Amino acid sequence: PPAQKAEISRNLDEALDWLKKARAKFDAALETAYGEQAHAARLEAGKDFGVVHLTDGPVRVTVDTPKRVSWDQQQLAAIAKRIAAAGERVEDYLDVEYSVPESRYNNWPPVLREQFAAARTVKPGKTTFRLALLSEE
């Protein structure tokens, strides 16, 4: 029945919220328990990032600290201009991806949109459902 679907949806949302919070607390506890040891193991291995293995009694603890790299977009754009000005192909050095914000595309005049239409693909995103009981007033 619809009311039961709404209740199940609400219960699952609450359970997911609880699980996310519990995972965050547990991860913080693991960081407290193994963080320094993992850091020392990475230093000993001569690396700042990556996987190290620790032993805690009968438990093998695998600690993975991935490298997350971000790039300053304005500086990369300036570098790309210098590369192009030197006669080099920017694509040999940088991954270049063009995109058009959908809100901007929708506000263009039809003539301009037509020029871009062949380059545009629309795919569905992940479907989500939210259920809420209507008040019985």
Salt bridges, closest charged atoms under 4 A:
ASP17 OD2 - LYS21 NZ 3.24
ASP27 OD1 - ARG23 NH1 2.91
ASP92 OD1 - ARG89 NE 3.22
GLU102 OE2 - ARG120 NH2 2.28
